[in-house]
Amino acid sequence: MTVTLVNETVQPDEHRGSAQSKRSRRSGSIVSTYSIWKWLTVIAGIVIALAMLLPVLWMAFTAFKPETDIVTYPPTLWPREVTFENFAEVWERIPFAQLYLNTIIFAGSVTLISLLFDSMAAYALARLEFRGSGVVLVLILLLLMIPFQVTLIPLYDMLNGIGLTNTLPGLIIPRMTNAFGIFFLRQFFLSLPRDLEEAARVDGASEWRIYWGVIMPLAKPALLTLGLFHFQYNWNDLLWPLIMSADVESATLPAGLALFMGQHVVEYGLLMAGALLALLPVIVFFLVIQRSFVAGIATTGLK
């Protein structure tokens, strides 16, 4: 009888131990599977990042190569001989400083003016109730679907008729507002709580005071994000400045660098050196606002 009792008491312990060992093996397999997927994700991310950075690295290294090294076959990523002649020659061949100044004025002015007008229109669509607001929003969405090339010729004819071609105002005025910017900021304004606005209205604040003193400070991440989009797009734009500029002195950097791409010969060294110098302001701008850029993307949802 005693033996039977001992066997009955020992048997559940054995089952409990086997169950614990199974759970430990299962948890160990789950952890190992998670670690494998984690490392695979990291490796895939690194490979994708390197693939996306390869053209930029190729441009940067090519800018320091002499022309004989660039056209040598097979090509190499690392320069066999480092030279700074491309950077010196690009300043001599074209008015690089003037092109840089024109691009800064063009991209900077368009960015600041667009942020003002886009935010005003977005505030009206998101916070003010007026008749026909839905129709206006639909028209803005339709403008997002129309390619810029469709309106290029009529817009050029209109600006040429009033004498604004080959001028910086002619470049800036058509870009003073943007359908994407209005829609982007409208979505951000919809995500903001209305309590502060209602409190400001109770205190007697006007709509302009609410827009400028309450909404705009809260919209700083979205404004910086949209500002980066506007600045980068207009800084790198080639077609519009190329159409509107009749000479090099009134052109922008992309239009000026296009002179190094002839019908039969492409001067890769000068082109890459100029492109590398043109890329620096955009990189600096992004590094300055990168935290606000991520916050603006994360908090701007579609509603």
N, C-alpha and C positions, 0 to 999 in steps of 0.2 A: 504493500500500500504506500509505503514511503517512497519507493522507487517511482511509482506511478505519479505521485505528487511532484517529485523533482523533475520528472520528464515534462509534466504539464507546465511547470513554471519555467523551464529552460527553453521550451519550444517558442513561445512568443518573443523572447529576447532574440532568438536567432532570426526570426522573421523581421523584427524591428531593425536589426543590424543590416540585413540584406536590403531592406527598403532604403535605409539611409545611404548605403553604398551606391544603390541605383540612382538616388537623387543627386549624390555628389558627382557621379560619372556624367549624369545628364547635364548638371550645371557646368561641369568642366568642359563638356562638348559645346555647350552654348557659348561659353566665354571664348573658347578657341575659335569657333565659327565667327563670332563678333570681331575678334582680333584680326582674323584673316580678311574679312570684308573691310575693316578699317584700313588695313595696310593697302589693300587693293584700291580703295577709294583715294588714299593719299598718293599712291603711285600714278593712278589715272589723272588726278588733278595736276600733278607735276608735269606729266607728259603733255597734257593739253595746254598748260601755261607756257611750256617751252615752245610748243608748236605755234602758239599765238605770238610769242615774243621773237620768233625766228626772223620775220621780216624786219623788225625794228633793229635787232642785233646786226643783221646783214647790212642795213643802211648805215648804222653807226660805224662798223668796221670798214665798209667800202669808202666812207668819207675820208679815211686816213690812208687809203691806198693810192699809189701812183697809177696813171692810166694804163701803163704796161702790165701792172699787176692785176688790174680789173679785167682786162680782156684775155688774160692767160687761161689756157685750158689744160687740165681741169681746174675749175675755180676753187678757191679755198675761202673758208670763213675768216680765218685769221690773216691779217696782212703780212706778206713776206717782208715788206719794207714800210715803215711808218713815215708819213709825210704830212705836212700842214700846208702844202701849196694850194690844195683845193679851197681851203678856207680863205686864204689871201686872194686867190684869183677870183672867187665869186664876188668879193667886194669891189674888184676892179672892173669886171666885165659888165655888171649891171649896177644901177644905183641902189645897192642893197639897203643902206640906211634909210633912204626915202621910202622904199617899199615896206620896210619894217614899220616905219612911222605911219604910213597909210593904212597898213593892216591893223595896227593897234587902234587908230582912230576909228576905223570902220567897224571892227569886231567889238571894241569897247563901247562905242556909242550905241550900236544896235543892241547890245546886251542890256545896258542900263535903261534905254528908252523902252525896250520890249518888256522888261520886268515891271516897269511902271504901268504901261498900258495893259499888259496881260493881267496883272493883279487887279487893276480896277475893273476890267470886264469880268474877271472870274468872281470877284466879290459881288458884283451886281447879279450874276447868274446864280450864285450860291446862297446869298443872304437876302436879297431884295426881291419882293414879290411884285411883279409887274406883268401886265398883259402882253402876251406874246413871248415870254421868256423861253418856253419850250421850243417855239419856232426858231428863235435865235440860236439855241443850243444845237438843234438839228442842222441848221445852216453851217455852224462851226464844224460839226462832225463831217459834213459834206465837203468842206474846204480841206479837211485832212486827207480826203481821198483823191483830190485833184492834183496831179503831178505839176511841179513848178514849171516844167518845160511847156505846158499847155498855154500858160499866160505870159511866157517870156517875150514873144514877139509883140503882142498888143501893149505890154507894159513898156517895152523899149520905144515903140512908136509914140506913146503918150509922153514919156520923159523927154524924148528927142524934140517933140513939138513945143515943149516949154523950156528947152535949153538946159536940161539937167544932165545930159550925157557927158561922159568924160569928166565928171566932178564927184567929189566925195558926198555931197548931199544927195546926188542921184543914186549913189550906192546905198545910202543909209535909209532914206525915206520909205522905200517899198518894204523894208524889213523892220519897220518900227513896231509891228505887232505880229503875232503868230498864233494860228489856230491851235497848234499843239500846246503852246504855253498857256492859253486860256483854259483849255480843257484840263491840263495837268494841275493848275492851281485851283480850279473849281473843285476838283476831286479832293484836294487837300483841305480846302476851306470847309467842305461838307463834313470832314472828320473832326473839326474843332468843336468843342462844346459852346453852346449859346449862352451860358450863364454870365460870362464876362460882358458880352454884348448887352444883355438885358440889364445888367447892373449899370453899365455905362449909359444906357438910354434912360434909366430911372434917375440918374444923376444929371440928366439934361444934355448929354453929349450928342453932337450932330453925327450924321452918317459918315462924314469925312473924318471927324475925330475918332470915331470907332474904327474906321478902316485904317487910318494911319497910326493911331496910338494903341490899338488893341490887337487887330488882326495881323498887321504887318510884323510886329515883333514875334508873334507866335509862329508866323510862316517863314522864319529865317531859314530853317533847313530846306524847305521846298524852294525858296527863292535862290539859295546858293546852288542847289542841284539844277534848277532850270537855267540859272546863269551860266553854269558850266556847259550845258547843252548848247545854249545860244552862242556862247563864245567859241566853243570848239567848231561848231558848224560853220559859222561865218569866218573864222580864222582859216579854215581849210577849204573854203569854197573857191572853186576855180571858174565855173561856168559864168556866174553872174558878173564878177569883176572883169572877166575876159571879154564879155559882150559890151560892158559899159565903158571900158577904158580903151581909148584910141592910141595912147602912148604909154611908155614904160613909167614915166614920172607920176602918172595918176593911177597906176595899177597897184595891186596887192602882191604879197609874196608868192602865192601859188601861180598867179598869172605871170609874174616875172621869172619864176623858175621854169615855166613852160618854154621859155626861149632856149633853154639848153637841150630841148628835145626837137631836133630837126627832122626833116623828112628822110634823110639818109644816115645821119650821124646823131647819136645820143651821147652827150658828155656826162657819163655816169658819175664821175668823181665830183664835178661841180654840182651836179643835181643832188647827190646824196649829202654833200656838205651843206648846201643851202637848206635842204629838207631837215637836216639835223638841227641847224640853228633855228629853223621855223618851229620845230617841235618843242623847244625848251619852254616857251611861255605856257603852253597848254599843260605840260607836265608840272610846272611850278604851281599853276592854278589848281590843279587837281590835288597836289600834295597839301596845299594850304587848307582846302575845304573838304578833305576826304571824309572826315568824321560826319560833317553835316551832310555830305553827299549820300552816305549810307543811311543816315537817319531820314533824309528826305525821300529816298526810294522806299524805305520800309514803312513809312507812315502815310504814303500817298496811295490809297486804295481806290478801286473802281466801285462806284455805288450806282 
